[in-house]
Amino acid sequence: MSCILVTGGAGFIGSAVCRLISSDDNHSVVVVDKLTYAGSTSSLEPVAGNANFTFIRDDIGNRPAMSNILQEHQPDVIMNLAAESHVDRSIDGPSEFINTNIVGTFSLLEASRDYFEQLPDDRKERFRFHHISTDEVFGQLPLEGGKFTEETAYAPSSPYSASKAASDHLVMAWHHTYGLPIVLSNCSNNYGPYHFPEKLIPLVILNAVHEKELPVYGTGANVRDWLYVDDHARALVEIALRGRTGQSYNVGGDAERTNLQVVEGICSILDRLKPRKGNKSYRDLITFVADRPGHDLRYAIDASKITGELGWRPLETFESGLEKTIDWYLENKSWWQPIRENNYRGQRLGSLEKV
């Protein structure tokens, strides 16, 4: 049995990866998460009782602790999903993004390098450090066309994307300078179950359920490529186990939609699954608000490399994944209600307005 250590494993994408790995008896999984506002052990409850699952509350920026964890659990693969990830929050408070995404990644790389160098040769051959990143490091695309490839130059626009771009460069530098066997992946916008409701899709679902306004930035014309989180989790495990060292892989859902189309799609599904009183449509709640500062116009991923090399492709269409996501939120009030009552009530973030 191989051991996979997942940092940020109590977060949205990290917990999906852990639920997937824990379903395979060939792997054990060790989760390290400091449980910030967006991390929750409740997202790991489906696998928490598995014999091949271990949870540790700690911070990737705590290098001595990470070194001890690596020595104790002897992972064959490290998947680094620990990150601050919301653009709006990075506008309001960039320091946490610098500390976790850049300094934290540096600390984890150094602990991993020390650990890797003491491994016997046969284990060095199968060791991988997989750093998970975002397509936002590439900046924006014109509405007229084009897609991000693994060769696209970095041009981050927000404090969040700049911090992720910096961490990507550190990971590649530790490979070229120190020989650490890394793989790197950049994904498009994820959505699905267990998503913290500050992000567009869960925010709109829960606002609609509570008969609140459905905010759309600007005119809603900004385009994103949407990827169902379980499809992404499958891709990440493939990259971690079979990706070529020193390589990056783009992961996308081939599902471009404007923000307005996404919100309208949610409304259409909710109109059918949970009709409003008085025969009203949820679309009546759509409200256009001031745009986000520095809002990138369009993202789109060319995922042909991972499809060609590793045989991965998304199983969900945007429509099927969105319906599954809405079903999950309607059926799992016990997961999101404490968040809406205590951690985040749906307020606007990242507007630069003084409150």
C-alpha positions as CSV (number, residue, x, y, z in Angstrom):
1,M,0.0,0.0,0.0
2,S,1.4,3.4,-1.0
3,C,0.9,6.5,1.2
4,I,-0.4,9.7,-0.2
5,L,-0.2,12.9,1.9
6,V,-2.7,15.6,1.0
7,T,-2.2,19.1,2.4
8,G,-5.4,21.1,2.5
9,G,-7.4,17.9,2.5
10,A,-10.3,19.3,4.4
11,G,-11.0,22.0,1.8
12,F,-13.3,21.8,-1.2
13,I,-11.0,20.1,-3.8
14,G,-8.8,18.4,-1.2
15,S,-11.6,16.6,0.4
16,A,-12.9,15.4,-2.9
17,V,-9.4,14.0,-3.6
18,C,-9.3,12.3,-0.2
19,R,-12.7,10.8,-0.6
20,L,-11.5,9.3,-3.9
21,I,-8.2,8.0,-2.6
22,S,-9.8,6.5,0.5
23,S,-12.1,4.4,-1.7
24,D,-9.0,2.5,-3.1
25,D,-7.5,-0.1,-0.8
26,N,-4.2,0.2,-2.6
27,H,-3.5,3.6,-1.0
28,S,-3.6,5.1,2.5
29,V,-4.2,8.9,2.8
30,V,-2.8,11.3,5.4
31,V,-4.5,14.7,5.5
32,V,-2.8,17.8,6.9
33,D,-5.0,20.8,7.2
34,K,-4.9,23.8,9.6
35,L,-8.7,24.2,9.3
36,T,-9.1,27.8,8.2
37,Y,-12.6,29.1,7.7
38,A,-12.9,27.2,4.4
39,G,-11.7,23.8,5.8
40,S,-14.0,21.4,7.6
41,T,-13.6,17.9,8.9
42,S,-17.3,17.4,8.0
43,S,-16.3,17.3,4.4
44,L,-14.2,14.2,5.3
45,E,-16.9,12.4,7.3
46,P,-17.6,9.9,4.5
47,V,-14.1,8.5,4.8
48,A,-13.0,9.5,8.4
49,G,-13.7,6.0,9.8
50,N,-11.6,4.2,7.1
51,A,-8.6,2.3,8.4
52,N,-6.4,3.8,5.7
53,F,-7.3,7.4,6.6
54,T,-5.4,9.7,9.0
55,F,-6.1,13.4,9.8
56,I,-3.6,15.8,11.3
57,R,-4.4,19.4,12.1
58,D,-1.3,21.5,11.2
59,D,0.1,24.2,9.0
60,I,2.3,23.7,5.9
61,G,4.2,26.8,7.0
62,N,5.3,24.9,10.2
63,R,8.4,23.3,8.7
64,P,9.5,21.4,11.8
65,A,6.0,19.9,12.2
66,M,5.8,19.0,8.5
67,S,9.2,17.3,8.7
68,N,8.1,15.2,11.6
69,I,4.9,14.3,9.8
70,L,6.8,13.2,6.7
71,Q,9.2,11.1,8.8
72,E,6.4,9.4,10.7
73,H,4.1,8.6,7.8
74,Q,6.7,8.1,5.0
75,P,4.5,9.2,2.1
76,D,5.3,8.2,-1.5
77,V,3.3,11.1,-2.9
78,I,2.7,14.6,-1.5
79,M,-0.3,16.5,-3.0
80,N,-0.2,20.2,-2.0
81,L,-3.7,21.6,-2.1
82,A,-3.2,23.9,0.9
83,A,-4.0,27.4,-0.3
84,E,-6.1,30.5,0.3
85,S,-8.2,30.5,-2.9
86,H,-10.8,33.2,-3.1
87,V,-10.0,36.2,-5.3
88,D,-12.4,38.5,-3.5
89,R,-10.8,37.8,-0.1
90,S,-7.3,38.3,-1.6
91,I,-8.4,41.8,-2.6
92,D,-9.6,42.6,0.9
93,G,-6.6,41.0,2.7
94,P,-3.7,39.8,0.6
95,S,-1.3,39.0,3.5
96,E,-2.8,35.6,4.2
97,F,-2.4,34.6,0.6
98,I,1.3,35.6,0.6
99,N,1.9,33.7,3.9
100,T,0.1,30.5,2.9
101,N,0.5,30.3,-0.8
102,I,4.1,31.5,-1.1
103,V,5.8,31.2,2.2
104,G,3.9,28.0,3.1
105,T,4.7,26.4,-0.2
106,F,8.4,27.3,0.3
107,S,8.4,25.7,3.8
108,L,6.7,22.5,2.5
109,L,9.1,22.3,-0.4
110,E,12.1,22.5,2.0
111,A,10.6,19.8,4.3
112,S,9.9,17.6,1.3
113,R,13.4,18.1,-0.1
114,D,15.0,17.0,3.2
115,Y,12.7,14.0,3.3
116,F,13.3,13.0,-0.3
117,E,17.1,13.2,0.0
118,Q,17.1,10.6,2.8
119,L,14.9,8.1,0.9
120,P,16.5,4.9,-0.5
121,D,16.9,4.9,-4.3
122,D,14.0,2.6,-5.0
123,R,11.6,4.9,-3.1
124,K,13.1,8.0,-4.7
125,E,12.1,6.6,-8.1
126,R,8.4,6.6,-7.2
127,F,8.2,9.7,-5.1
128,R,6.3,12.7,-6.4
129,F,5.5,16.2,-5.1
130,H,2.3,17.3,-6.8
131,H,1.5,21.0,-6.6
132,I,-2.1,22.0,-7.5
133,S,-2.6,25.4,-9.0
134,T,-5.1,27.4,-11.0
135,D,-5.6,28.7,-14.6
136,E,-5.8,32.2,-13.1
137,V,-2.0,32.4,-13.1
138,F,-2.3,32.8,-16.9
139,G,-4.3,36.1,-16.7
140,Q,-7.2,36.5,-19.1
141,L,-8.2,35.6,-22.6
142,P,-10.1,37.6,-25.2
143,L,-13.8,36.7,-25.6
144,E,-13.1,36.0,-29.3
145,G,-11.2,32.7,-28.7
146,G,-8.0,30.9,-27.6
147,K,-7.3,28.6,-24.7
148,F,-4.6,28.3,-22.0
149,T,-2.0,25.7,-22.7
150,E,0.9,24.5,-20.6
151,E,3.1,26.9,-22.5
152,T,1.0,30.0,-21.9
153,A,3.0,32.8,-20.2
154,Y,2.1,33.7,-16.7
155,A,0.2,37.0,-16.3
156,P,-1.6,37.0,-13.0
157,S,-4.1,39.8,-12.3
158,S,-5.1,39.5,-8.6
159,P,-3.3,39.0,-5.3
160,Y,-4.6,35.4,-5.3
161,S,-3.4,34.5,-8.8
162,A,-0.1,36.3,-8.2
163,S,0.5,34.3,-5.0
164,K,-0.3,31.0,-6.9
165,A,2.0,32.0,-9.8
166,A,4.8,32.6,-7.3
167,S,4.3,29.2,-5.7
168,D,4.2,27.5,-9.1
169,H,7.6,29.1,-9.9
170,L,9.0,27.9,-6.6
171,V,7.9,24.3,-7.3
172,M,9.5,24.3,-10.7
173,A,12.7,25.9,-9.3
174,W,13.0,23.2,-6.6
175,H,12.8,20.6,-9.4
176,H,15.4,22.2,-11.7
177,T,17.8,23.3,-8.9
178,Y,17.5,20.5,-6.3
179,G,16.1,17.6,-8.4
180,L,12.9,17.3,-6.4
181,P,10.5,15.2,-8.6
182,I,7.5,17.4,-9.0
183,V,4.4,17.5,-11.1
184,L,2.2,20.6,-11.4
185,S,-1.4,21.1,-12.5
186,N,-3.5,24.1,-13.3
187,C,-7.2,23.8,-13.3
188,S,-10.3,25.7,-14.4
189,N,-13.1,26.8,-12.1
190,N,-14.3,23.9,-9.9
191,Y,-17.8,23.4,-8.6
192,G,-19.7,20.6,-6.8
193,P,-20.6,19.3,-3.3
194,Y,-18.9,20.7,-0.2
195,H,-18.0,24.0,-1.9
196,F,-17.7,26.9,0.6
197,P,-20.6,29.2,-0.2
198,E,-18.5,32.3,-0.9
199,K,-18.0,31.1,-4.5
200,L,-20.4,31.9,-7.2
201,I,-22.4,28.6,-7.7
202,P,-23.0,27.7,-4.0
203,L,-23.6,31.4,-3.1
204,V,-26.3,31.6,-5.8
205,I,-27.9,28.3,-4.8
206,L,-28.1,29.3,-1.1
207,N,-29.2,32.8,-1.8
208,A,-32.0,31.5,-4.0
209,V,-33.1,29.0,-1.4
210,H,-33.3,31.9,1.1
211,E,-35.1,34.2,-1.4
212,K,-32.2,36.7,-1.4
213,E,-30.7,38.6,-4.3
214,L,-28.5,36.7,-6.7
215,P,-25.6,39.0,-7.3
216,V,-23.9,39.1,-10.8
217,Y,-20.8,41.2,-11.3
218,G,-20.9,43.8,-14.0
219,T,-23.0,42.6,-16.9
220,G,-22.4,38.9,-16.3
221,A,-20.3,38.6,-19.5
222,N,-17.2,37.2,-17.9
223,V,-16.5,33.6,-19.1
224,R,-15.2,30.7,-17.1
225,D,-14.5,27.1,-18.0
226,W,-16.3,24.9,-15.4
227,L,-15.0,21.6,-14.0
228,Y,-16.9,19.3,-11.8
229,V,-14.9,18.6,-8.6
230,D,-15.0,14.8,-8.8
231,D,-13.7,14.9,-12.4
232,H,-10.9,17.1,-11.2
233,A,-10.1,14.8,-8.3
234,R,-9.7,11.9,-10.7
235,A,-7.4,14.0,-12.8
236,L,-5.2,14.9,-9.8
237,V,-4.8,11.3,-8.7
238,E,-3.8,10.4,-12.3
239,I,-1.2,13.2,-12.4
240,A,0.2,12.4,-9.0
241,L,0.7,8.8,-9.8
242,R,1.4,8.7,-13.5
243,G,2.4,12.2,-14.6
244,R,5.9,12.9,-15.9
245,T,8.2,14.6,-13.4
246,G,9.0,18.2,-14.2
247,Q,5.8,18.6,-16.2
248,S,2.7,20.6,-15.8
249,Y,-0.8,19.5,-16.8
250,N,-3.8,21.7,-17.5
251,V,-7.2,20.3,-16.3
252,G,-10.4,21.8,-17.7
253,G,-14.0,20.8,-18.1
254,D,-14.4,22.1,-21.7
255,A,-17.6,23.9,-20.4
256,E,-17.3,27.6,-21.0
257,R,-20.2,29.7,-19.7
258,T,-20.7,33.4,-18.9
259,N,-21.4,34.1,-15.3
260,L,-24.9,35.2,-16.2
261,Q,-25.5,31.8,-18.0
262,V,-24.4,30.0,-14.9
263,V,-26.7,31.9,-12.7
264,E,-29.6,31.5,-15.1
265,G,-28.9,27.8,-15.3
266,I,-29.1,27.5,-11.5
267,C,-32.4,29.3,-11.6
268,S,-33.8,27.0,-14.2
269,I,-33.0,23.9,-12.3
270,L,-34.3,25.3,-9.0
271,D,-37.5,26.4,-10.8
272,R,-38.1,22.7,-11.5
273,L,-36.7,21.1,-8.3
274,K,-37.8,23.7,-5.7
275,P,-40.5,26.0,-7.2
276,R,-41.0,29.4,-5.6
277,K,-44.4,30.5,-4.3
278,G,-46.7,32.4,-6.6
279,N,-45.3,30.7,-9.7
280,K,-42.3,33.2,-9.7
281,S,-39.0,32.3,-11.3
282,Y,-35.7,32.5,-9.4
283,R,-34.4,34.7,-12.3
284,D,-36.4,37.5,-10.8
285,L,-33.9,37.6,-8.0
286,I,-30.9,38.3,-10.3
287,T,-29.3,41.6,-9.4
288,F,-26.3,43.2,-11.3
289,V,-23.7,44.7,-8.9
290,A,-20.5,46.7,-9.3
291,D,-17.8,44.6,-11.0
292,R,-14.9,43.1,-9.1
293,P,-11.7,45.1,-9.4
294,G,-9.4,43.7,-12.0
295,H,-12.0,41.1,-13.1
296,D,-10.4,38.8,-15.8
297,L,-12.6,38.6,-18.9
298,R,-12.3,35.0,-19.8
299,Y,-10.6,31.7,-18.9
300,A,-10.5,28.5,-21.0
301,I,-8.3,25.4,-20.7
302,D,-6.8,23.2,-23.4
303,A,-6.7,19.8,-21.6
304,S,-5.4,17.9,-24.6
305,K,-2.1,17.1,-22.9
306,I,-3.6,15.2,-19.9
307,T,-6.1,13.5,-22.2
308,G,-3.4,12.4,-24.6
309,E,-0.8,11.3,-22.0
310,L,-3.0,10.0,-19.2
311,G,-6.3,9.2,-20.8
312,W,-8.3,11.5,-18.5
313,R,-11.4,13.4,-19.6
314,P,-14.4,14.8,-17.7
315,L,-17.3,12.5,-17.2
316,E,-19.8,15.3,-16.3
317,T,-21.2,17.9,-18.6
318,F,-21.8,21.3,-17.0
319,E,-25.6,20.6,-17.0
320,S,-25.3,17.2,-15.4
321,G,-22.7,18.4,-12.8
322,L,-24.8,21.5,-12.0
323,E,-27.9,19.4,-11.3
324,K,-25.9,17.0,-9.1
325,T,-24.5,20.0,-7.2
326,I,-27.9,21.7,-6.7
327,D,-29.4,18.3,-5.5
328,W,-26.6,18.0,-3.0
329,Y,-27.1,21.4,-1.5
330,L,-30.8,20.8,-1.3
331,E,-30.3,17.5,0.5
332,N,-27.4,18.6,2.8
333,K,-28.6,21.5,4.8
334,S,-26.8,20.2,7.8
335,W,-23.5,20.8,6.1
336,W,-24.0,24.4,4.9
337,Q,-26.4,25.8,7.5
338,P,-23.8,26.2,10.2
339,I,-21.6,28.0,7.7
340,R,-24.3,30.5,6.7
341,E,-25.2,31.1,10.3
342,N,-21.6,31.4,11.7
343,N,-18.8,31.7,9.2
344,Y,-20.2,33.5,6.1
345,R,-23.7,35.0,5.6
346,G,-23.3,35.7,1.9
347,Q,-22.0,39.3,2.2
348,R,-20.1,41.0,-0.6
349,L,-16.3,40.6,-0.5
350,G,-13.6,42.3,-2.5
351,S,-15.4,45.5,-3.5
352,L,-12.7,47.8,-2.1
353,E,-15.5,49.7,-0.4
354,K,-15.0,50.7,3.3
355,V,-17.6,49.1,5.6
